[in-house]
Amino acid sequence: MNMLPASFKMTGTELEDEILALLTCAAELTRRGSHFDDRSRERRRQLQGLIRTARLQYAVAFGLERGWHHSRAPFALTALSPQQGVDEDPHVWWNEKYAHDTSYLDHPFFYRYPERPFLPAAIAAHPYGRRVPAGLAALGDRLNIHAEAPDSISWWYPTQTSLLLYRCRPELHP
């Protein structure tokens, strides 16, 4: 069953290519040092807006395919666990104990279940590097959440970041 909205016009690969092309163009503007004049500043601002829009479009589609809604409101990693409050403030999504080197929670996107009370469902993070952090499984076990590196692409910077997905254990919220 395809749960994507009719307005979602690009496939995952097309959107990945679009994000990569926009990032390449923005990097080229910076490399040339032309971001100091007004015209280049405006062009860079427009590019950044297009990049944000493409990333959000991909993030929304990623969540909808899994039955989740994208959430603008961040939540703690432990909010995904029945052991809420383990070693962190529940109102702070960034936890230095687990993310001090940004290898676990860089560039996060938050998802909630669509039915009331809109409980946290998942966090999709995009750390730089193409390797899965060595302690990912241990972190999942420690917090009693499902932590994995799925076969989906990272939509933050497709060739430079990898996707890590933290979610409630399926047996806790199917």
C-alpha positions as a printed Julia matrix, in Angstrom:
174×3 Matrix{Float64}:
  0.0    0.0    0.0
  1.48   3.33  -1.06
  0.95   5.89   1.69
  2.78   8.74  -0.03
  0.82  11.93  -0.68
 -0.09  12.76  -4.27
  2.22  15.8   -4.08
  5.27  13.56  -3.61
  6.52  13.47  -7.19
 10.08  12.16  -6.95
 11.28   8.65  -6.23
 13.86   8.15  -3.48
 16.69   7.95  -6.02
 15.54  11.09  -7.86
 15.27  13.01  -4.6
 18.68  11.74  -3.48
 20.15  12.98  -6.78
 18.38  16.33  -6.39
 19.69  16.85  -2.84
 23.2   15.9   -3.93
 23.09  18.27  -6.93
 21.87  21.16  -4.74
 24.56  20.5   -2.13
 27.22  20.34  -4.85
 26.07  23.67  -6.26
 26.08  25.3   -2.8
 29.58  23.91  -2.12
 30.83  25.26  -5.45
 29.53  28.75  -4.6
 31.39  28.59  -1.28
 34.57  27.21  -2.86
 34.69  30.04  -5.37
 34.42  32.52  -2.5
 31.6   34.27  -4.31
 29.27  34.25  -1.3
 30.3   37.79  -0.37
 28.41  39.73  -3.02
 24.64  40.32  -2.78
 23.7   38.25  -5.83
 25.68  35.21  -4.64
 24.3   35.54  -1.12
 20.76  35.51  -2.5
 21.51  32.54  -4.74
 23.03  30.64  -1.8
 20.0   31.46   0.38
 17.7   30.12  -2.35
 19.8   26.95  -2.68
 19.69  26.37   1.07
 15.89  26.74   0.96
 15.65  24.17  -1.84
 17.9   21.79   0.1
 15.75  22.15   3.26
 12.58  21.55   1.22
 13.99  18.44  -0.5
 15.22  17.0    2.81
 11.87  17.61   4.48
 10.01  16.07   1.54
 12.16  12.96   1.8
 11.82  12.83   5.6
  8.02  13.06   5.43
  7.86  10.29   2.8
 10.25   8.1    4.84
  7.95   8.38   7.86
  4.72   7.87   5.94
  6.07   4.66   4.41
  6.46   3.36   7.97
  3.17   4.71   9.34
  4.76   7.64  11.22
  4.27  11.39  11.03
  7.24  13.76  10.88
  7.39  15.86  14.04
  8.9   19.31  14.36
  8.98  18.91  18.13
 12.14  17.09  19.26
 12.1   14.52  22.04
 14.66  12.59  24.06
 16.12   9.38  22.7
 14.84   7.65  25.84
 11.27   8.72  24.99
 11.35   5.72  22.63
 11.91   3.4   25.58
  9.56   2.08  28.24
 12.39   3.0   30.65
 11.89   6.72  30.01
 14.3    8.99  31.82
 17.29   6.65  31.71
 20.38   8.84  32.15
 18.99  11.95  30.48
 16.58  14.82  30.84
 13.37  13.81  28.99
 13.03  17.33  27.6
 16.43  17.32  25.9
 16.8   15.27  22.73
 20.55  15.75  22.46
 22.42  13.68  25.01
 26.16  14.24  25.29
 26.67  10.87  26.91
 25.67   9.16  23.64
 26.27  11.84  21.03
 29.37  13.74  22.17
 31.15  12.92  18.93
 28.0   13.22  16.77
 28.37   9.61  15.67
 24.92   8.68  17.03
 22.53  11.64  16.73
 23.76  14.08  14.11
 21.08  15.84  12.02
 18.05  14.1   13.61
 14.51  13.92  12.23
 11.75  13.02  14.69
  8.66  10.87  14.1
  5.5   10.22  16.07
  2.68   7.71  15.79
 -0.32   9.31  14.04
 -2.92   8.44  16.69
 -3.45  10.19  20.0
 -1.51  10.72  22.23
  1.04  11.01  19.35
  3.75   9.04  21.12
  7.34   9.19  19.86
  7.93   6.49  17.23
 11.45   7.01  15.88
 14.45   9.25  15.35
 16.32   9.14  12.04
 19.85  10.48  12.48
 22.45  11.27   9.81
 26.01  11.17  11.16
 28.91  11.91   8.84
 30.87   8.88   7.7
 29.77   5.72   6.04
 30.33   3.38   9.0
 27.91   2.19  11.64
 29.12   3.24  15.13
 30.58   0.27  17.01
 28.37   0.86  20.06
 25.04   1.18  18.2
 23.66  -2.22  19.22
 24.86  -1.74  22.8
 23.15   1.66  22.96
 19.9    0.1   21.75
 20.15  -2.65  24.37
 21.02  -0.18  27.14
 18.01   2.04  26.4
 15.72  -0.84  25.42
 15.08   0.58  21.95
 15.66  -0.73  18.45
 18.81   0.88  16.97
 19.85   0.02  13.43
 21.46   1.19  10.22
 18.73   0.44   7.64
 19.37  -0.04   3.93
 17.75   3.33   3.17
 19.84   6.26   2.01
 20.68   9.22   4.19
 18.86  12.27   2.89
 21.04  14.74   4.81
 24.09  14.49   2.52
 23.64  11.3    0.5
 27.29  10.54  -0.26
 28.76  11.76   3.03
 26.35  10.68   5.77
 24.72   7.4    6.76
 21.27   6.77   8.17
 20.78   5.49  11.72
 17.27   4.71  12.9
 16.19   4.56  16.52
 12.67   3.37  17.23
 10.43   1.77  19.79
 10.83  -1.96  19.94
  8.14  -3.52  17.73
  6.74  -5.55  20.61
  6.05  -2.33  22.55
  4.2   -0.51  19.76
  3.51  -2.55  16.61
